[in-house]
Amino acid sequence: MPRLRRLTTRQLLRAVRDFGFQVIATRGSHAKLVRVLPSGERQVLTVPLHSQLAPGTLRPIFRQAVRFIPESELRSKFFTE
């Protein structure tokens, strides 16, 4: 069974940036990332700005991102095989 990687926020931001997400705002300890599709639809992710993300925090971020990015493409960024 694959295990979640230990990621920093910087690594996570780099991973989702590859899929077209950009940080548009920060408020407190969270960043809002958005990508706009050619159809005009806005897709929004919210990510905490912690130095090391706990597995219990990373799992919901993965589930949130899978709504917009195919799991097969995203899995290698979050899990070790």
C-alpha positions as protocol buffer text, in pm:
chain_id: "A"
residue {
  index: 1
  type: MET
  ca { x: 0 y: 0 z: 0 }
}
residue {
  index: 2
  type: PRO
  ca { x: 148 y: 339 z: -92 }
}
residue {
  index: 3
  type: ARG
  ca { x: 241 y: 576 z: 188 }
}
residue {
  index: 4
  type: LEU
  ca { x: 197 y: 949 z: 197 }
}
residue {
  index: 5
  type: ARG
  ca { x: 515 y: 1145 z: 142 }
}
residue {
  index: 6
  type: ARG
  ca { x: 629 y: 1395 z: 403 }
}
residue {
  index: 7
  type: LEU
  ca { x: 586 y: 1723 z: 217 }
}
residue {
  index: 8
  type: THR
  ca { x: 657 y: 2082 z: 300 }
}
residue {
  index: 9
  type: THR
  ca { x: 417 y: 2349 z: 182 }
}
residue {
  index: 10
  type: ARG
  ca { x: 676 y: 2461 z: -74 }
}
residue {
  index: 11
  type: GLN
  ca { x: 690 y: 2110 z: -224 }
}
residue {
  index: 12
  type: LEU
  ca { x: 312 y: 2090 z: -231 }
}
residue {
  index: 13
  type: LEU
  ca { x: 278 y: 2428 z: -401 }
}
residue {
  index: 14
  type: ARG
  ca { x: 535 y: 2325 z: -661 }
}
residue {
  index: 15
  type: ALA
  ca { x: 340 y: 2002 z: -728 }
}
residue {
  index: 16
  type: VAL
  ca { x: 4 y: 2172 z: -787 }
}
residue {
  index: 17
  type: ARG
  ca { x: 166 y: 2457 z: -980 }
}
residue {
  index: 18
  type: ASP
  ca { x: 259 y: 2194 z: -1240 }
}
residue {
  index: 19
  type: PHE
  ca { x: -115 y: 2153 z: -1299 }
}
residue {
  index: 20
  type: GLY
  ca { x: -176 y: 2525 z: -1350 }
}
residue {
  index: 21
  type: PHE
  ca { x: -268 y: 2641 z: -999 }
}
residue {
  index: 22
  type: GLN
  ca { x: -135 y: 2978 z: -881 }
}
residue {
  index: 23
  type: VAL
  ca { x: -135 y: 3138 z: -538 }
}
residue {
  index: 24
  type: ILE
  ca { x: -369 y: 3435 z: -556 }
}
residue {
  index: 25
  type: ALA
  ca { x: -412 y: 3520 z: -188 }
}
residue {
  index: 26
  type: THR
  ca { x: -289 y: 3439 z: 159 }
}
residue {
  index: 27
  type: ARG
  ca { x: -479 y: 3499 z: 476 }
}
residue {
  index: 28
  type: GLY
  ca { x: -333 y: 3409 z: 809 }
}
residue {
  index: 29
  type: SER
  ca { x: -167 y: 3071 z: 772 }
}
residue {
  index: 30
  type: HIS
  ca { x: -347 y: 2960 z: 453 }
}
residue {
  index: 31
  type: ALA
  ca { x: -297 y: 3018 z: 82 }
}
residue {
  index: 32
  type: LYS
  ca { x: -569 y: 3018 z: -181 }
}
residue {
  index: 33
  type: LEU
  ca { x: -468 y: 2862 z: -512 }
}
residue {
  index: 34
  type: VAL
  ca { x: -675 y: 2906 z: -827 }
}
residue {
  index: 35
  type: ARG
  ca { x: -664 y: 2787 z: -1184 }
}
residue {
  index: 36
  type: VAL
  ca { x: -902 y: 2908 z: -1452 }
}
residue {
  index: 37
  type: LEU
  ca { x: -1003 y: 2664 z: -1722 }
}
residue {
  index: 38
  type: PRO
  ca { x: -1052 y: 2773 z: -2084 }
}
residue {
  index: 39
  type: SER
  ca { x: -1428 y: 2749 z: -2023 }
}
residue {
  index: 40
  type: GLY
  ca { x: -1391 y: 3018 z: -1755 }
}
residue {
  index: 41
  type: GLU
  ca { x: -1452 y: 2781 z: -1462 }
}
residue {
  index: 42
  type: ARG
  ca { x: -1245 y: 2865 z: -1154 }
}
residue {
  index: 43
  type: GLN
  ca { x: -1102 y: 2579 z: -950 }
}
residue {
  index: 44
  type: VAL
  ca { x: -990 y: 2667 z: -597 }
}
residue {
  index: 45
  type: LEU
  ca { x: -763 y: 2483 z: -352 }
}
residue {
  index: 46
  type: THR
  ca { x: -683 y: 2598 z: 1 }
}
residue {
  index: 47
  type: VAL
  ca { x: -349 y: 2497 z: 152 }
}
residue {
  index: 48
  type: PRO
  ca { x: -206 y: 2566 z: 499 }
}
residue {
  index: 49
  type: LEU
  ca { x: 131 y: 2741 z: 511 }
}
residue {
  index: 50
  type: HIS
  ca { x: 316 y: 2513 z: 752 }
}
residue {
  index: 51
  type: SER
  ca { x: 679 y: 2413 z: 723 }
}
residue {
  index: 52
  type: GLN
  ca { x: 594 y: 2040 z: 740 }
}
residue {
  index: 53
  type: LEU
  ca { x: 247 y: 1909 z: 655 }
}
residue {
  index: 54
  type: ALA
  ca { x: 113 y: 1630 z: 876 }
}
residue {
  index: 55
  type: PRO
  ca { x: -34 y: 1322 z: 704 }
}
residue {
  index: 56
  type: GLY
  ca { x: -375 y: 1407 z: 852 }
}
residue {
  index: 57
  type: THR
  ca { x: -355 y: 1744 z: 676 }
}
residue {
  index: 58
  type: LEU
  ca { x: -212 y: 1612 z: 351 }
}
residue {
  index: 59
  type: ARG
  ca { x: -486 y: 1353 z: 294 }
}
residue {
  index: 60
  type: PRO
  ca { x: -771 y: 1608 z: 279 }
}
residue {
  index: 61
  type: ILE
  ca { x: -562 y: 1830 z: 50 }
}
residue {
  index: 62
  type: PHE
  ca { x: -513 y: 1529 z: -179 }
}
residue {
  index: 63
  type: ARG
  ca { x: -888 y: 1456 z: -176 }
}
residue {
  index: 64
  type: GLN
  ca { x: -962 y: 1821 z: -249 }
}
residue {
  index: 65
  type: ALA
  ca { x: -716 y: 1827 z: -542 }
}
residue {
  index: 66
  type: VAL
  ca { x: -851 y: 1500 z: -690 }
}
residue {
  index: 67
  type: ARG
  ca { x: -1176 y: 1683 z: -764 }
}
residue {
  index: 68
  type: PHE
  ca { x: -985 y: 1882 z: -1029 }
}
residue {
  index: 69
  type: ILE
  ca { x: -680 y: 1673 z: -1122 }
}
residue {
  index: 70
  type: PRO
  ca { x: -694 y: 1307 z: -1230 }
}
residue {
  index: 71
  type: GLU
  ca { x: -584 y: 1085 z: -942 }
}
residue {
  index: 72
  type: SER
  ca { x: -346 y: 889 z: -1166 }
}
residue {
  index: 73
  type: GLU
  ca { x: -147 y: 1208 z: -1236 }
}
residue {
  index: 74
  type: LEU
  ca { x: -158 y: 1342 z: -880 }
}
residue {
  index: 75
  type: ARG
  ca { x: -77 y: 1019 z: -695 }
}
residue {
  index: 76
  type: SER
  ca { x: 297 y: 1024 z: -769 }
}
residue {
  index: 77
  type: LYS
  ca { x: 327 y: 1373 z: -616 }
}
residue {
  index: 78
  type: PHE
  ca { x: 166 y: 1269 z: -285 }
}
residue {
  index: 79
  type: PHE
  ca { x: 249 y: 899 z: -238 }
}
residue {
  index: 80
  type: THR
  ca { x: 556 y: 677 z: -244 }
}
residue {
  index: 81
  type: GLU
  ca { x: 515 y: 356 z: -439 }
}
